[in-house]
Amino acid sequence: MFSLLRIFQLSGALALFSVLASCGTDGNTYNGPGYIAGLRGENNVYGQGRTAEETSTVMKKDNVSYWDGDGVPGRPAVTIDLSQQRAYFYKDRKLVGVSLISTGTDGRDTPIGDFKIMEKDIDHESNLYGDYVYPGGGVAKKDVDTSRDPKPAGAVFDGADMPFFMRFTGGVGMHTGYLPGWAASHGCVRMPHNMAKVFYENVEIGTPVHVVP
């Protein structure tokens, strides 16, 4: 009887270990905790854009984004959950920050898979999306895609600002951006300005980025 009980106990322990081991692709990332209750009130400093114009109603009411990672040791890792529209920041498997996000849509989906931070650029500008403007300052055409929209005569291309850009595959990365409350980007992961800043300051080249559906 004792030996059978012991076998069942060991089997259970092994099953639990298997589940825990499967939580991350490299032992340092998770698929996200499932649900994050509201932690902050309206006008949460972590949920704002750079300016009032860049702060959506959703961002003003953001009670999810937060950062508790200052002074916490450990290897960084990021999990981006597309269905939750959340980004989770870990240090040695400890969750230290969560950000609301807006990811790709309309045939320009944010790719799913396991990646690593390839580049960090604090003042990045898009070479594909932005506005066509005239040298005198007038706007010839807004929200253009240079691969599709011909440039009007006399205009120049002004790439969209992507502060605190963290590239993790191809032309896709995390950066400061406008959050309407749903997936609305061209593939990148938009974040509130202060969350993009704190993620930028805490990731390194090579930091794992796990994108789940």
PyMOL CGO cylinders between C-alpha atoms (Angstrom):
from pymol import cmd
from pymol.cgo import CYLINDER

trace = [
    CYLINDER, 0.00, 0.00, 0.00, 2.77, 2.38, 0.92, 0.3, 1, 1, 1, 1, 1, 1,
    CYLINDER, 2.77, 2.38, 0.92, 4.66, 1.75, -2.29, 0.3, 1, 1, 1, 1, 1, 1,
    CYLINDER, 4.66, 1.75, -2.29, 1.55, 2.36, -4.43, 0.3, 1, 1, 1, 1, 1, 1,
    CYLINDER, 1.55, 2.36, -4.43, 0.80, 5.61, -2.59, 0.3, 1, 1, 1, 1, 1, 1,
    CYLINDER, 0.80, 5.61, -2.59, 4.37, 6.70, -3.03, 0.3, 1, 1, 1, 1, 1, 1,
    CYLINDER, 4.37, 6.70, -3.03, 4.19, 5.95, -6.77, 0.3, 1, 1, 1, 1, 1, 1,
    CYLINDER, 4.19, 5.95, -6.77, 1.03, 8.08, -7.11, 0.3, 1, 1, 1, 1, 1, 1,
    CYLINDER, 1.03, 8.08, -7.11, 2.70, 10.94, -5.22, 0.3, 1, 1, 1, 1, 1, 1,
    CYLINDER, 2.70, 10.94, -5.22, 5.77, 10.82, -7.44, 0.3, 1, 1, 1, 1, 1, 1,
    CYLINDER, 5.77, 10.82, -7.44, 3.61, 10.67, -10.57, 0.3, 1, 1, 1, 1, 1, 1,
    CYLINDER, 3.61, 10.67, -10.57, 1.71, 13.77, -9.45, 0.3, 1, 1, 1, 1, 1, 1,
    CYLINDER, 1.71, 13.77, -9.45, 4.92, 15.65, -8.72, 0.3, 1, 1, 1, 1, 1, 1,
    CYLINDER, 4.92, 15.65, -8.72, 6.31, 14.79, -12.14, 0.3, 1, 1, 1, 1, 1, 1,
    CYLINDER, 6.31, 14.79, -12.14, 3.09, 15.94, -13.84, 0.3, 1, 1, 1, 1, 1, 1,
    CYLINDER, 3.09, 15.94, -13.84, 3.21, 19.26, -11.96, 0.3, 1, 1, 1, 1, 1, 1,
    CYLINDER, 3.21, 19.26, -11.96, 6.85, 19.75, -12.90, 0.3, 1, 1, 1, 1, 1, 1,
    CYLINDER, 6.85, 19.75, -12.90, 5.98, 19.09, -16.56, 0.3, 1, 1, 1, 1, 1, 1,
    CYLINDER, 5.98, 19.09, -16.56, 3.23, 21.75, -16.49, 0.3, 1, 1, 1, 1, 1, 1,
    CYLINDER, 3.23, 21.75, -16.49, 5.49, 24.32, -14.88, 0.3, 1, 1, 1, 1, 1, 1,
    CYLINDER, 5.49, 24.32, -14.88, 8.32, 23.59, -17.27, 0.3, 1, 1, 1, 1, 1, 1,
    CYLINDER, 8.32, 23.59, -17.27, 6.01, 24.11, -20.24, 0.3, 1, 1, 1, 1, 1, 1,
    CYLINDER, 6.01, 24.11, -20.24, 5.05, 27.65, -19.14, 0.3, 1, 1, 1, 1, 1, 1,
    CYLINDER, 5.05, 27.65, -19.14, 7.97, 29.21, -20.97, 0.3, 1, 1, 1, 1, 1, 1,
    CYLINDER, 7.97, 29.21, -20.97, 9.79, 28.42, -24.16, 0.3, 1, 1, 1, 1, 1, 1,
    CYLINDER, 9.79, 28.42, -24.16, 13.20, 29.00, -22.63, 0.3, 1, 1, 1, 1, 1, 1,
    CYLINDER, 13.20, 29.00, -22.63, 12.45, 28.73, -18.93, 0.3, 1, 1, 1, 1, 1, 1,
    CYLINDER, 12.45, 28.73, -18.93, 12.17, 32.49, -18.65, 0.3, 1, 1, 1, 1, 1, 1,
    CYLINDER, 12.17, 32.49, -18.65, 8.85, 33.41, -20.28, 0.3, 1, 1, 1, 1, 1, 1,
    CYLINDER, 8.85, 33.41, -20.28, 5.21, 32.70, -19.58, 0.3, 1, 1, 1, 1, 1, 1,
    CYLINDER, 5.21, 32.70, -19.58, 2.06, 32.79, -21.69, 0.3, 1, 1, 1, 1, 1, 1,
    CYLINDER, 2.06, 32.79, -21.69, 0.69, 35.47, -19.39, 0.3, 1, 1, 1, 1, 1, 1,
    CYLINDER, 0.69, 35.47, -19.39, -1.18, 35.10, -16.11, 0.3, 1, 1, 1, 1, 1, 1,
    CYLINDER, -1.18, 35.10, -16.11, -4.61, 35.06, -17.77, 0.3, 1, 1, 1, 1, 1, 1,
    CYLINDER, -4.61, 35.06, -17.77, -6.17, 38.11, -16.15, 0.3, 1, 1, 1, 1, 1, 1,
    CYLINDER, -6.17, 38.11, -16.15, -4.82, 41.24, -14.54, 0.3, 1, 1, 1, 1, 1, 1,
    CYLINDER, -4.82, 41.24, -14.54, -7.24, 43.11, -12.32, 0.3, 1, 1, 1, 1, 1, 1,
    CYLINDER, -7.24, 43.11, -12.32, -7.26, 46.88, -12.42, 0.3, 1, 1, 1, 1, 1, 1,
    CYLINDER, -7.26, 46.88, -12.42, -4.50, 48.26, -10.25, 0.3, 1, 1, 1, 1, 1, 1,
    CYLINDER, -4.50, 48.26, -10.25, -4.56, 52.00, -10.96, 0.3, 1, 1, 1, 1, 1, 1,
    CYLINDER, -4.56, 52.00, -10.96, -7.31, 54.57, -11.38, 0.3, 1, 1, 1, 1, 1, 1,
    CYLINDER, -7.31, 54.57, -11.38, -8.05, 56.93, -14.25, 0.3, 1, 1, 1, 1, 1, 1,
    CYLINDER, -8.05, 56.93, -14.25, -5.21, 59.15, -15.45, 0.3, 1, 1, 1, 1, 1, 1,
    CYLINDER, -5.21, 59.15, -15.45, -2.73, 56.41, -14.52, 0.3, 1, 1, 1, 1, 1, 1,
    CYLINDER, -2.73, 56.41, -14.52, 0.66, 57.94, -15.31, 0.3, 1, 1, 1, 1, 1, 1,
    CYLINDER, 0.66, 57.94, -15.31, 1.73, 54.70, -17.01, 0.3, 1, 1, 1, 1, 1, 1,
    CYLINDER, 1.73, 54.70, -17.01, -1.21, 54.79, -19.42, 0.3, 1, 1, 1, 1, 1, 1,
    CYLINDER, -1.21, 54.79, -19.42, -0.62, 58.17, -21.05, 0.3, 1, 1, 1, 1, 1, 1,
    CYLINDER, -0.62, 58.17, -21.05, 0.72, 59.25, -24.44, 0.3, 1, 1, 1, 1, 1, 1,
    CYLINDER, 0.72, 59.25, -24.44, 3.41, 61.85, -25.00, 0.3, 1, 1, 1, 1, 1, 1,
    CYLINDER, 3.41, 61.85, -25.00, 0.80, 64.58, -25.41, 0.3, 1, 1, 1, 1, 1, 1,
    CYLINDER, 0.80, 64.58, -25.41, -2.92, 65.07, -24.81, 0.3, 1, 1, 1, 1, 1, 1,
    CYLINDER, -2.92, 65.07, -24.81, -3.52, 64.45, -28.53, 0.3, 1, 1, 1, 1, 1, 1,
    CYLINDER, -3.52, 64.45, -28.53, -1.66, 61.15, -28.32, 0.3, 1, 1, 1, 1, 1, 1,
    CYLINDER, -1.66, 61.15, -28.32, -3.62, 60.01, -25.26, 0.3, 1, 1, 1, 1, 1, 1,
    CYLINDER, -3.62, 60.01, -25.26, -6.82, 58.21, -26.24, 0.3, 1, 1, 1, 1, 1, 1,
    CYLINDER, -6.82, 58.21, -26.24, -9.89, 57.83, -24.06, 0.3, 1, 1, 1, 1, 1, 1,
    CYLINDER, -9.89, 57.83, -24.06, -8.86, 54.22, -23.50, 0.3, 1, 1, 1, 1, 1, 1,
    CYLINDER, -8.86, 54.22, -23.50, -5.43, 55.34, -22.33, 0.3, 1, 1, 1, 1, 1, 1,
    CYLINDER, -5.43, 55.34, -22.33, -6.96, 57.90, -19.96, 0.3, 1, 1, 1, 1, 1, 1,
    CYLINDER, -6.96, 57.90, -19.96, -8.97, 55.11, -18.36, 0.3, 1, 1, 1, 1, 1, 1,
    CYLINDER, -8.97, 55.11, -18.36, -6.07, 52.62, -18.33, 0.3, 1, 1, 1, 1, 1, 1,
    CYLINDER, -6.07, 52.62, -18.33, -6.10, 50.94, -14.90, 0.3, 1, 1, 1, 1, 1, 1,
    CYLINDER, -6.10, 50.94, -14.90, -3.97, 47.98, -16.03, 0.3, 1, 1, 1, 1, 1, 1,
    CYLINDER, -3.97, 47.98, -16.03, -0.54, 49.32, -17.03, 0.3, 1, 1, 1, 1, 1, 1,
    CYLINDER, -0.54, 49.32, -17.03, 1.97, 49.39, -14.20, 0.3, 1, 1, 1, 1, 1, 1,
    CYLINDER, 1.97, 49.39, -14.20, 5.64, 48.85, -13.39, 0.3, 1, 1, 1, 1, 1, 1,
    CYLINDER, 5.64, 48.85, -13.39, 7.04, 47.36, -10.17, 0.3, 1, 1, 1, 1, 1, 1,
    CYLINDER, 7.04, 47.36, -10.17, 10.40, 46.21, -11.52, 0.3, 1, 1, 1, 1, 1, 1,
    CYLINDER, 10.40, 46.21, -11.52, 12.81, 48.86, -10.26, 0.3, 1, 1, 1, 1, 1, 1,
    CYLINDER, 12.81, 48.86, -10.26, 15.47, 47.25, -8.14, 0.3, 1, 1, 1, 1, 1, 1,
    CYLINDER, 15.47, 47.25, -8.14, 14.26, 43.74, -8.96, 0.3, 1, 1, 1, 1, 1, 1,
    CYLINDER, 14.26, 43.74, -8.96, 17.14, 41.53, -10.14, 0.3, 1, 1, 1, 1, 1, 1,
    CYLINDER, 17.14, 41.53, -10.14, 16.88, 38.88, -12.81, 0.3, 1, 1, 1, 1, 1, 1,
    CYLINDER, 16.88, 38.88, -12.81, 16.97, 38.22, -16.53, 0.3, 1, 1, 1, 1, 1, 1,
    CYLINDER, 16.97, 38.22, -16.53, 14.33, 40.18, -18.50, 0.3, 1, 1, 1, 1, 1, 1,
    CYLINDER, 14.33, 40.18, -18.50, 11.73, 38.55, -20.72, 0.3, 1, 1, 1, 1, 1, 1,
    CYLINDER, 11.73, 38.55, -20.72, 8.56, 39.81, -22.42, 0.3, 1, 1, 1, 1, 1, 1,
    CYLINDER, 8.56, 39.81, -22.42, 5.35, 37.98, -23.29, 0.3, 1, 1, 1, 1, 1, 1,
    CYLINDER, 5.35, 37.98, -23.29, 2.96, 39.70, -25.72, 0.3, 1, 1, 1, 1, 1, 1,
    CYLINDER, 2.96, 39.70, -25.72, -0.58, 38.30, -25.58, 0.3, 1, 1, 1, 1, 1, 1,
    CYLINDER, -0.58, 38.30, -25.58, -2.56, 39.22, -28.69, 0.3, 1, 1, 1, 1, 1, 1,
    CYLINDER, -2.56, 39.22, -28.69, -5.97, 38.09, -27.46, 0.3, 1, 1, 1, 1, 1, 1,
    CYLINDER, -5.97, 38.09, -27.46, -5.61, 40.02, -24.19, 0.3, 1, 1, 1, 1, 1, 1,
    CYLINDER, -5.61, 40.02, -24.19, -3.87, 43.01, -25.82, 0.3, 1, 1, 1, 1, 1, 1,
    CYLINDER, -3.87, 43.01, -25.82, -1.38, 42.97, -22.96, 0.3, 1, 1, 1, 1, 1, 1,
    CYLINDER, -1.38, 42.97, -22.96, 2.41, 42.87, -22.70, 0.3, 1, 1, 1, 1, 1, 1,
    CYLINDER, 2.41, 42.87, -22.70, 3.91, 41.20, -19.63, 0.3, 1, 1, 1, 1, 1, 1,
    CYLINDER, 3.91, 41.20, -19.63, 7.42, 41.94, -18.38, 0.3, 1, 1, 1, 1, 1, 1,
    CYLINDER, 7.42, 41.94, -18.38, 9.26, 39.34, -16.29, 0.3, 1, 1, 1, 1, 1, 1,
    CYLINDER, 9.26, 39.34, -16.29, 12.52, 39.27, -14.40, 0.3, 1, 1, 1, 1, 1, 1,
    CYLINDER, 12.52, 39.27, -14.40, 13.59, 35.67, -13.77, 0.3, 1, 1, 1, 1, 1, 1,
    CYLINDER, 13.59, 35.67, -13.77, 9.96, 34.52, -14.16, 0.3, 1, 1, 1, 1, 1, 1,
    CYLINDER, 9.96, 34.52, -14.16, 8.67, 37.14, -11.71, 0.3, 1, 1, 1, 1, 1, 1,
    CYLINDER, 8.67, 37.14, -11.71, 6.00, 39.40, -13.21, 0.3, 1, 1, 1, 1, 1, 1,
    CYLINDER, 6.00, 39.40, -13.21, 7.08, 43.01, -12.63, 0.3, 1, 1, 1, 1, 1, 1,
    CYLINDER, 7.08, 43.01, -12.63, 5.07, 45.00, -15.18, 0.3, 1, 1, 1, 1, 1, 1,
    CYLINDER, 5.07, 45.00, -15.18, 2.03, 44.92, -17.46, 0.3, 1, 1, 1, 1, 1, 1,
    CYLINDER, 2.03, 44.92, -17.46, 1.14, 47.21, -20.35, 0.3, 1, 1, 1, 1, 1, 1,
    CYLINDER, 1.14, 47.21, -20.35, -1.95, 47.71, -22.43, 0.3, 1, 1, 1, 1, 1, 1,
    CYLINDER, -1.95, 47.71, -22.43, -0.99, 47.42, -26.12, 0.3, 1, 1, 1, 1, 1, 1,
    CYLINDER, -0.99, 47.42, -26.12, -2.36, 47.70, -29.63, 0.3, 1, 1, 1, 1, 1, 1,
    CYLINDER, -2.36, 47.70, -29.63, -1.03, 45.11, -32.09, 0.3, 1, 1, 1, 1, 1, 1,
    CYLINDER, -1.03, 45.11, -32.09, -1.30, 44.44, -35.81, 0.3, 1, 1, 1, 1, 1, 1,
    CYLINDER, -1.30, 44.44, -35.81, -4.46, 43.94, -37.81, 0.3, 1, 1, 1, 1, 1, 1,
    CYLINDER, -4.46, 43.94, -37.81, -5.94, 44.10, -41.33, 0.3, 1, 1, 1, 1, 1, 1,
    CYLINDER, -5.94, 44.10, -41.33, -3.53, 41.65, -42.92, 0.3, 1, 1, 1, 1, 1, 1,
    CYLINDER, -3.53, 41.65, -42.92, -0.54, 43.11, -41.08, 0.3, 1, 1, 1, 1, 1, 1,
    CYLINDER, -0.54, 43.11, -41.08, -0.77, 40.87, -38.03, 0.3, 1, 1, 1, 1, 1, 1,
    CYLINDER, -0.77, 40.87, -38.03, 1.87, 40.89, -35.33, 0.3, 1, 1, 1, 1, 1, 1,
    CYLINDER, 1.87, 40.89, -35.33, 3.76, 37.62, -35.89, 0.3, 1, 1, 1, 1, 1, 1,
    CYLINDER, 3.76, 37.62, -35.89, 3.32, 34.83, -33.36, 0.3, 1, 1, 1, 1, 1, 1,
    CYLINDER, 3.32, 34.83, -33.36, 6.34, 32.96, -32.06, 0.3, 1, 1, 1, 1, 1, 1,
    CYLINDER, 6.34, 32.96, -32.06, 9.57, 33.25, -30.12, 0.3, 1, 1, 1, 1, 1, 1,
    CYLINDER, 9.57, 33.25, -30.12, 11.88, 36.14, -30.87, 0.3, 1, 1, 1, 1, 1, 1,
    CYLINDER, 11.88, 36.14, -30.87, 14.62, 38.24, -29.29, 0.3, 1, 1, 1, 1, 1, 1,
    CYLINDER, 14.62, 38.24, -29.29, 15.25, 41.97, -29.11, 0.3, 1, 1, 1, 1, 1, 1,
    CYLINDER, 15.25, 41.97, -29.11, 17.40, 42.74, -32.17, 0.3, 1, 1, 1, 1, 1, 1,
    CYLINDER, 17.40, 42.74, -32.17, 17.68, 46.53, -31.99, 0.3, 1, 1, 1, 1, 1, 1,
    CYLINDER, 17.68, 46.53, -31.99, 16.91, 49.43, -29.66, 0.3, 1, 1, 1, 1, 1, 1,
    CYLINDER, 16.91, 49.43, -29.66, 16.39, 52.92, -31.10, 0.3, 1, 1, 1, 1, 1, 1,
    CYLINDER, 16.39, 52.92, -31.10, 15.18, 55.65, -28.77, 0.3, 1, 1, 1, 1, 1, 1,
    CYLINDER, 15.18, 55.65, -28.77, 14.21, 58.08, -31.60, 0.3, 1, 1, 1, 1, 1, 1,
    CYLINDER, 14.21, 58.08, -31.60, 13.13, 55.66, -34.32, 0.3, 1, 1, 1, 1, 1, 1,
    CYLINDER, 13.13, 55.66, -34.32, 11.14, 56.85, -37.36, 0.3, 1, 1, 1, 1, 1, 1,
    CYLINDER, 11.14, 56.85, -37.36, 9.28, 54.57, -39.75, 0.3, 1, 1, 1, 1, 1, 1,
    CYLINDER, 9.28, 54.57, -39.75, 10.60, 54.35, -43.30, 0.3, 1, 1, 1, 1, 1, 1,
    CYLINDER, 10.60, 54.35, -43.30, 7.29, 52.91, -44.47, 0.3, 1, 1, 1, 1, 1, 1,
    CYLINDER, 7.29, 52.91, -44.47, 4.43, 54.68, -42.64, 0.3, 1, 1, 1, 1, 1, 1,
    CYLINDER, 4.43, 54.68, -42.64, 3.92, 58.38, -42.04, 0.3, 1, 1, 1, 1, 1, 1,
    CYLINDER, 3.92, 58.38, -42.04, 2.83, 61.51, -43.93, 0.3, 1, 1, 1, 1, 1, 1,
    CYLINDER, 2.83, 61.51, -43.93, 3.73, 63.20, -47.19, 0.3, 1, 1, 1, 1, 1, 1,
    CYLINDER, 3.73, 63.20, -47.19, 4.46, 66.83, -46.39, 0.3, 1, 1, 1, 1, 1, 1,
    CYLINDER, 4.46, 66.83, -46.39, 5.56, 69.91, -48.29, 0.3, 1, 1, 1, 1, 1, 1,
    CYLINDER, 5.56, 69.91, -48.29, 8.86, 71.61, -47.41, 0.3, 1, 1, 1, 1, 1, 1,
    CYLINDER, 8.86, 71.61, -47.41, 6.93, 74.64, -46.16, 0.3, 1, 1, 1, 1, 1, 1,
    CYLINDER, 6.93, 74.64, -46.16, 5.15, 72.53, -43.54, 0.3, 1, 1, 1, 1, 1, 1,
    CYLINDER, 5.15, 72.53, -43.54, 1.82, 71.73, -45.18, 0.3, 1, 1, 1, 1, 1, 1,
    CYLINDER, 1.82, 71.73, -45.18, 0.53, 68.16, -45.23, 0.3, 1, 1, 1, 1, 1, 1,
    CYLINDER, 0.53, 68.16, -45.23, 0.07, 66.71, -48.70, 0.3, 1, 1, 1, 1, 1, 1,
    CYLINDER, 0.07, 66.71, -48.70, -1.33, 63.36, -47.54, 0.3, 1, 1, 1, 1, 1, 1,
    CYLINDER, -1.33, 63.36, -47.54, -1.62, 61.82, -44.09, 0.3, 1, 1, 1, 1, 1, 1,
    CYLINDER, -1.62, 61.82, -44.09, -1.22, 58.23, -42.94, 0.3, 1, 1, 1, 1, 1, 1,
    CYLINDER, -1.22, 58.23, -42.94, 0.48, 56.91, -46.05, 0.3, 1, 1, 1, 1, 1, 1,
    CYLINDER, 0.48, 56.91, -46.05, 2.13, 53.60, -46.82, 0.3, 1, 1, 1, 1, 1, 1,
    CYLINDER, 2.13, 53.60, -46.82, 5.10, 54.35, -49.07, 0.3, 1, 1, 1, 1, 1, 1,
    CYLINDER, 5.10, 54.35, -49.07, 4.87, 50.90, -50.61, 0.3, 1, 1, 1, 1, 1, 1,
    CYLINDER, 4.87, 50.90, -50.61, 1.37, 51.71, -51.88, 0.3, 1, 1, 1, 1, 1, 1,
    CYLINDER, 1.37, 51.71, -51.88, 0.82, 55.48, -51.92, 0.3, 1, 1, 1, 1, 1, 1,
    CYLINDER, 0.82, 55.48, -51.92, 2.59, 57.53, -54.62, 0.3, 1, 1, 1, 1, 1, 1,
    CYLINDER, 2.59, 57.53, -54.62, 4.29, 60.70, -53.41, 0.3, 1, 1, 1, 1, 1, 1,
    CYLINDER, 4.29, 60.70, -53.41, 2.68, 63.95, -54.62, 0.3, 1, 1, 1, 1, 1, 1,
    CYLINDER, 2.68, 63.95, -54.62, 4.88, 66.27, -56.65, 0.3, 1, 1, 1, 1, 1, 1,
    CYLINDER, 4.88, 66.27, -56.65, 7.01, 68.49, -54.45, 0.3, 1, 1, 1, 1, 1, 1,
    CYLINDER, 7.01, 68.49, -54.45, 6.28, 66.56, -51.26, 0.3, 1, 1, 1, 1, 1, 1,
    CYLINDER, 6.28, 66.56, -51.26, 8.68, 64.68, -49.01, 0.3, 1, 1, 1, 1, 1, 1,
    CYLINDER, 8.68, 64.68, -49.01, 8.08, 61.72, -46.74, 0.3, 1, 1, 1, 1, 1, 1,
    CYLINDER, 8.08, 61.72, -46.74, 7.91, 62.31, -42.97, 0.3, 1, 1, 1, 1, 1, 1,
    CYLINDER, 7.91, 62.31, -42.97, 8.15, 58.96, -41.18, 0.3, 1, 1, 1, 1, 1, 1,
    CYLINDER, 8.15, 58.96, -41.18, 5.93, 58.24, -38.19, 0.3, 1, 1, 1, 1, 1, 1,
    CYLINDER, 5.93, 58.24, -38.19, 7.65, 58.70, -34.84, 0.3, 1, 1, 1, 1, 1, 1,
    CYLINDER, 7.65, 58.70, -34.84, 8.20, 55.44, -32.94, 0.3, 1, 1, 1, 1, 1, 1,
    CYLINDER, 8.20, 55.44, -32.94, 9.95, 56.46, -29.70, 0.3, 1, 1, 1, 1, 1, 1,
    CYLINDER, 9.95, 56.46, -29.70, 11.62, 53.75, -27.61, 0.3, 1, 1, 1, 1, 1, 1,
    CYLINDER, 11.62, 53.75, -27.61, 11.56, 51.29, -30.50, 0.3, 1, 1, 1, 1, 1, 1,
    CYLINDER, 11.56, 51.29, -30.50, 12.46, 47.70, -29.59, 0.3, 1, 1, 1, 1, 1, 1,
    CYLINDER, 12.46, 47.70, -29.59, 12.70, 45.62, -32.78, 0.3, 1, 1, 1, 1, 1, 1,
    CYLINDER, 12.70, 45.62, -32.78, 12.17, 41.88, -32.32, 0.3, 1, 1, 1, 1, 1, 1,
    CYLINDER, 12.17, 41.88, -32.32, 11.59, 40.64, -35.87, 0.3, 1, 1, 1, 1, 1, 1,
    CYLINDER, 11.59, 40.64, -35.87, 11.74, 42.19, -39.34, 0.3, 1, 1, 1, 1, 1, 1,
    CYLINDER, 11.74, 42.19, -39.34, 10.18, 45.65, -39.20, 0.3, 1, 1, 1, 1, 1, 1,
    CYLINDER, 10.18, 45.65, -39.20, 8.15, 44.81, -36.10, 0.3, 1, 1, 1, 1, 1, 1,
    CYLINDER, 8.15, 44.81, -36.10, 8.87, 46.07, -32.61, 0.3, 1, 1, 1, 1, 1, 1,
    CYLINDER, 8.87, 46.07, -32.61, 7.41, 47.56, -29.43, 0.3, 1, 1, 1, 1, 1, 1,
    CYLINDER, 7.41, 47.56, -29.43, 7.25, 51.36, -29.23, 0.3, 1, 1, 1, 1, 1, 1,
    CYLINDER, 7.25, 51.36, -29.23, 5.29, 54.38, -28.00, 0.3, 1, 1, 1, 1, 1, 1,
    CYLINDER, 5.29, 54.38, -28.00, 2.00, 54.69, -29.84, 0.3, 1, 1, 1, 1, 1, 1,
    CYLINDER, 2.00, 54.69, -29.84, -1.71, 55.50, -29.81, 0.3, 1, 1, 1, 1, 1, 1,
    CYLINDER, -1.71, 55.50, -29.81, -4.04, 52.87, -28.28, 0.3, 1, 1, 1, 1, 1, 1,
    CYLINDER, -4.04, 52.87, -28.28, -7.67, 52.97, -29.51, 0.3, 1, 1, 1, 1, 1, 1,
    CYLINDER, -7.67, 52.97, -29.51, -8.70, 49.96, -27.43, 0.3, 1, 1, 1, 1, 1, 1,
    CYLINDER, -8.70, 49.96, -27.43, -8.22, 47.25, -30.05, 0.3, 1, 1, 1, 1, 1, 1,
    CYLINDER, -8.22, 47.25, -30.05, -5.60, 45.84, -32.41, 0.3, 1, 1, 1, 1, 1, 1,
    CYLINDER, -5.60, 45.84, -32.41, -5.00, 48.67, -34.88, 0.3, 1, 1, 1, 1, 1, 1,
    CYLINDER, -5.00, 48.67, -34.88, -1.31, 48.83, -35.85, 0.3, 1, 1, 1, 1, 1, 1,
    CYLINDER, -1.31, 48.83, -35.85, 0.55, 47.80, -39.01, 0.3, 1, 1, 1, 1, 1, 1,
    CYLINDER, 0.55, 47.80, -39.01, 2.17, 44.93, -37.09, 0.3, 1, 1, 1, 1, 1, 1,
    CYLINDER, 2.17, 44.93, -37.09, 4.12, 46.69, -34.37, 0.3, 1, 1, 1, 1, 1, 1,
    CYLINDER, 4.12, 46.69, -34.37, 3.19, 46.64, -30.69, 0.3, 1, 1, 1, 1, 1, 1,
    CYLINDER, 3.19, 46.64, -30.69, 2.06, 50.10, -29.61, 0.3, 1, 1, 1, 1, 1, 1,
    CYLINDER, 2.06, 50.10, -29.61, 2.39, 50.96, -25.93, 0.3, 1, 1, 1, 1, 1, 1,
    CYLINDER, 2.39, 50.96, -25.93, 1.67, 53.98, -23.71, 0.3, 1, 1, 1, 1, 1, 1,
    CYLINDER, 1.67, 53.98, -23.71, 4.68, 56.28, -23.67, 0.3, 1, 1, 1, 1, 1, 1,
    CYLINDER, 4.68, 56.28, -23.67, 5.86, 55.61, -20.12, 0.3, 1, 1, 1, 1, 1, 1,
    CYLINDER, 5.86, 55.61, -20.12, 5.43, 51.85, -20.49, 0.3, 1, 1, 1, 1, 1, 1,
    CYLINDER, 5.43, 51.85, -20.49, 7.44, 51.87, -23.73, 0.3, 1, 1, 1, 1, 1, 1,
    CYLINDER, 7.44, 51.87, -23.73, 10.12, 53.88, -21.92, 0.3, 1, 1, 1, 1, 1, 1,
    CYLINDER, 10.12, 53.88, -21.92, 10.37, 51.53, -18.95, 0.3, 1, 1, 1, 1, 1, 1,
    CYLINDER, 10.37, 51.53, -18.95, 10.34, 48.42, -21.15, 0.3, 1, 1, 1, 1, 1, 1,
    CYLINDER, 10.34, 48.42, -21.15, 13.06, 50.02, -23.29, 0.3, 1, 1, 1, 1, 1, 1,
    CYLINDER, 13.06, 50.02, -23.29, 15.20, 50.77, -20.26, 0.3, 1, 1, 1, 1, 1, 1,
    CYLINDER, 15.20, 50.77, -20.26, 14.92, 47.21, -18.97, 0.3, 1, 1, 1, 1, 1, 1,
    CYLINDER, 14.92, 47.21, -18.97, 15.30, 45.05, -22.08, 0.3, 1, 1, 1, 1, 1, 1,
    CYLINDER, 15.30, 45.05, -22.08, 18.65, 44.19, -23.62, 0.3, 1, 1, 1, 1, 1, 1,
    CYLINDER, 18.65, 44.19, -23.62, 19.73, 43.03, -27.05, 0.3, 1, 1, 1, 1, 1, 1,
    CYLINDER, 19.73, 43.03, -27.05, 18.88, 39.35, -26.94, 0.3, 1, 1, 1, 1, 1, 1,
    CYLINDER, 18.88, 39.35, -26.94, 16.00, 39.64, -24.43, 0.3, 1, 1, 1, 1, 1, 1,
    CYLINDER, 16.00, 39.64, -24.43, 13.44, 36.93, -25.32, 0.3, 1, 1, 1, 1, 1, 1,
    CYLINDER, 13.44, 36.93, -25.32, 10.07, 38.08, -26.65, 0.3, 1, 1, 1, 1, 1, 1,
    CYLINDER, 10.07, 38.08, -26.65, 7.27, 35.48, -26.69, 0.3, 1, 1, 1, 1, 1, 1,
    CYLINDER, 7.27, 35.48, -26.69, 4.20, 36.39, -28.79, 0.3, 1, 1, 1, 1, 1, 1,
    CYLINDER, 4.20, 36.39, -28.79, 1.11, 34.25, -28.18, 0.3, 1, 1, 1, 1, 1, 1,
    CYLINDER, 1.11, 34.25, -28.18, -2.30, 34.36, -29.93, 0.3, 1, 1, 1, 1, 1, 1,
]
cmd.load_cgo(trace, "trace")
